[in-house]
């Protein structure tokens, strides 16, 4: 079966332990960036199809990898998230802005 997608670090070992032969390669940074973005969309799509803690955990894992790839600081990202929530709110009130008219 062909996959041609980014997989978790231990998948190759899991495939081997299952008695199968994985064909894989290590991406360079340019390719890794593309595959990370594709993986985020894939995981988000899976969550949309079947919302669960497991699917959300996959999204968090990809986001963590993206934070690391771009050289961001996890603490700073979380702080920015908190600050933005404080300044502009979160999404708990379920507000849908339909239109803004000039006075």
C-alpha positions as CSV (number, residue, x, y, z in Angstrom):
1,X,0.0,0.0,0.0
2,X,1.3,3.5,-0.9
3,X,1.1,6.3,1.6
4,X,3.5,9.1,0.7
5,X,2.7,11.1,3.8
6,X,4.4,12.2,7.0
7,X,4.1,9.7,9.8
8,X,5.0,9.6,13.5
9,X,8.5,8.7,14.4
10,X,7.9,5.1,15.6
11,X,5.7,4.0,12.7
12,X,8.6,2.5,10.7
13,X,9.5,0.3,13.7
14,X,5.8,-0.6,14.2
15,X,5.5,-1.7,10.5
16,X,8.7,-3.8,10.8
17,X,7.4,-5.4,14.1
18,X,4.3,-6.3,12.1
19,X,6.5,-8.3,9.7
20,X,6.2,-5.9,6.8
21,X,8.9,-4.0,5.0
22,X,8.6,-0.2,5.0
23,X,9.9,1.9,2.2
24,X,10.6,5.4,3.6
25,X,12.9,8.4,3.4
26,X,13.8,11.4,5.6
27,X,12.5,14.7,4.3
28,X,14.7,17.8,4.0
29,X,13.4,21.0,5.7
30,X,11.6,22.3,2.6
31,X,9.7,19.1,2.0
32,X,9.1,18.6,5.8
33,X,7.4,22.0,5.9
34,X,5.0,21.0,3.1
35,X,4.2,17.7,4.6
36,X,3.6,19.2,8.1
37,X,1.0,21.5,6.6
38,X,-0.6,18.6,4.7
39,X,-0.6,16.6,7.9
40,X,-2.3,19.4,9.8
41,X,-5.1,19.5,7.1
42,X,-5.3,15.7,7.2
43,X,-5.7,15.6,11.0
44,X,-8.2,18.5,11.0
45,X,-10.3,16.6,8.4
46,X,-10.2,13.5,10.5
47,X,-11.4,15.5,13.5
48,X,-14.2,17.1,11.5
49,X,-15.3,13.6,10.4
50,X,-15.1,12.1,13.9
51,X,-14.5,14.6,16.7
52,X,-12.7,12.8,19.6
53,X,-9.9,13.3,22.0
54,X,-7.7,11.0,20.0
55,X,-8.1,13.1,16.8
56,X,-7.6,16.3,18.7
57,X,-4.4,14.8,20.2
58,X,-3.1,14.2,16.7
59,X,-3.8,17.9,15.8
60,X,-1.9,19.0,19.0
61,X,1.0,16.7,18.0
62,X,1.3,18.3,14.5
63,X,1.0,21.8,16.0
64,X,3.8,21.0,18.4
65,X,6.0,19.8,15.6
66,X,5.2,23.0,13.7
67,X,6.1,25.1,16.7
68,X,9.4,23.3,16.9
69,X,10.1,23.4,13.1
70,X,9.6,27.2,12.9
71,X,11.7,27.7,16.0
72,X,8.9,29.1,18.1
73,X,8.8,28.8,21.9
74,X,5.9,26.7,23.2
75,X,5.6,28.9,26.3
76,X,5.5,32.1,24.1
77,X,2.8,30.6,21.9
78,X,0.7,29.7,24.9
79,X,1.2,33.1,26.4
80,X,0.2,34.8,23.1
81,X,-2.9,32.6,23.0
82,X,-3.8,33.6,26.6
83,X,-3.2,37.3,25.8
84,X,-5.3,37.2,22.7
85,X,-8.1,35.5,24.5
86,X,-7.9,38.2,27.2
87,X,-7.8,41.1,24.7
88,X,-10.2,39.8,22.0
89,X,-12.0,36.9,23.7
90,X,-12.2,33.3,22.8
91,X,-15.0,31.5,21.0
92,X,-17.1,30.3,23.9
93,X,-20.0,32.7,23.1
94,X,-20.5,31.2,19.6
95,X,-20.8,34.6,18.0
96,X,-21.2,34.7,14.2
97,X,-20.5,38.1,12.8
98,X,-22.7,38.4,9.7
99,X,-22.1,42.0,8.6
100,X,-20.7,45.3,9.6
101,X,-22.3,48.5,8.3
102,X,-20.9,52.0,8.3
103,X,-22.8,54.5,10.4
